Amino acid sequence: MNKFLLVTVFFVLFELQINAAHAESLSYPCSIVLEPVKDIPNIQGTALITKVKKPYSEEPESPVRERTAIGIYADWMPLPSTFGEYDQYEGFAQIPGVISWRFNMYPVKEDQPSLFGGFPLAGKFDEISAQLSADAIVQLRLSNSRSGNLGPAILQSRLKGCVK
C-alpha cells in the first residue's frame, strides 16, 4: 500500500511539474507592446519575438541552427540628449538574474516626418540561444556611445503576453 501511495504521489508531482513548465512555454512568433516607463507624450513601441534558422557559415551546405530573435520598433522618440548625457538608444533584453543582450537601434528615415515630433527607431538581435520565459524583459534604453554606459529604460514589457 505504501509503495502504491508513493508512486501515486510521484506521478502527481511529475504531472504538476510538466503542467507548470508547459504553462510557461512561449508561443512563437509573438509580439508585445512596449509601454512607456515615464509619462513621455506619444512614445510607443513594439517587439517581435520569433524563432529563426541561421546557417553556421556562409557555405551553401552549412547546417542550420535555431535561434530566438527580438526586433524592436519604436516611434515618436525624442532625441536621447533630452534625458541627459545620452546620444543613442539601445534595445535590451534580459532573463533577470541570468543573462542579458544589448543591440543597436537605428533611426528610420521618413519621407514625411511626423507633425507630433520625435522619430522612429528599429533594431534587432537574432543570436539568442537561451530559452526565454514569460519573465524575460524587453526594453528600449538610453545609451552613451562614448562611455558605453547603458541608461534607464524608456519603453519596456515582459514576455507574459507570449505564453501559450
N, C-alpha and C positions, 0 to 999 in steps of 0.2 A: 504493500500500500504506500509506504514512504517513497519508494522508487517512482511509482506512478505519479505521486504528487510533485516530486522533484522534477520529473520530466515535463509535466504539465506546466509548472511554473517556468521552466527553462523556455519552452515554446512560446508561452505568453509574452515573456520578456523579449525574446527574439523577434516576435511579430511586432511588438510595440517599437522596438528599435528600427526595424525596417520601415514601418509606417512613418516614424519621425523623420528618418532620412529621406524618404520619398516626398514627404510634405515640404521639405526644404529644397528639393531639386528645382532648378530653374528651367524655364521653358525658353528655347531659342528659336528664332530671333525674338528679341524683346526691346521695347522702347519705354523709357521713363521720362517724365517731365522733371527737369532740374529747377528747383524752387529757389527764389532769392533768399539769401541768408539775412540781408538787411533790406530795409524799405528803400529801394532804388527804383525810381519811376521807369516803367516799360520793360526792364530787362527780363528776358525769358530764355530758356534753354531746354534742350532735349538730348538724350543719349540713346544710341542704338547699340545693343549688346548682341553679338551674334557669334556663331562658330564659322571659322574659315579654314580651308585646306590650303596649306602652303608647301611648296617643294623645299627640300633640304638644300638644293643648289639650283643653279640655272641650267643644268644639264637636262636635255629633253626626257631622259629616262629616270630622272630623280624621283625617289619615293616621296610621298607627301606626309605631312604631319598635321594634325588638327590643333588649332589654337583658338583662343577666345579673343575677339576684337571688340574694342569700345570706341565708338565715334561720338563726338560731341558737336552740336551746332548751337550757337548762342546768338541772340540778336539784341539790338538796341543797347550795346555795351558802351559805356563811357570810356574815355581814354584811361589807361591804367594809372597814369600820373595823378588823376583825380583823387586817388586814395593814398597818396604819399609817394615814396621813392620807388615806384614800380614802373616798368617800361613794357611789360607784356603780360599776357595771360597764359596759363598752362592748364592742360587737362590733368586731372589727378584721380586715380582710382586706388582703392585700398581694401584689403581684407584686414579689418582692425586687429592690431597686435600680431599680424603675421607677415604681410608684405604690402608694398605699395608700388605704383608706377606713375611716372610723370611723362607728359608728352606735350610737344609744342602745339600751340593754337595759332592759326593764321587768319589774318583779315580776308574777308571775301570781297572781291571787287564788285561794286554795284554800278550799274549804268545810271540808275536814278536813286541817289541817296535818300534816306527816309526823312520826312519832314519832322519826325519826332526826335531826331538826333541819334547819336550812337552809331555803331557799325556792327555788322555781323562777323562772327568768327567760326572757324571749323577746324577740327583736328581729329586724329585717330591714332590708336595704338593697337597692333594686331599680333603681339607676341606673348600673350598671357597663356601660360601652361597650367597655372594653378586652378583648382576647382573653386569657382565663385559660389558664394552663398547669398541668401537673402539679406544678410547683414553687411555685405560689401557696399562701399560708398563710392559714388562718382561725384566729382566736384569740378568746377571751373574756379581756378585760383589765380590770384595776383602773383607776379614773379618779378624779380630783378635780374636781368640777364648778366649784368656785370659782376654782381656778387654771388649769383647762383641761389640767393635766398628765395624761398617759397613763402608767399604771403598768405593772408587769410582767404578762405573760401568766399566766393561771391554768389555762386549757384551750387546747389547740391541736392542729392537724393540717395536713398538706399535702394537696393535691388528687390525690395519686398514685393513690388508690383510685378516682378518677373516669375514669381513662384507659380508652379502649375496648379 
